[in-house]
Amino acid sequence: MRSGKEGYNQTIADAVKKKNSEIIGSYGCKGFDTFGPFKLVGGIAKGHPDEEEIRGAKEFFAQLP
């Protein structure tokens, strides 16, 4: 199962696979970002994760085997 932007978690997925572990799900949402040039404009995705995204993460986690 997957939620969020396709491929967003690919780097961590590759690291997990290298350790011969299994990925049982993936969840992603926007997050407030002030890294690098974004700091100059006060950041991007202000207000994220919001309540709906946090609720989505909790629901996603609750349904994992």
Buried (B, 14 or more C-beta within 10 A) or exposed (E): EBBBEEEBBEEEBEEEEEEEEEEEEBBBBBEEEBEEEEEEEEEBBEEBBEEEBEEBBEEBEEEEE
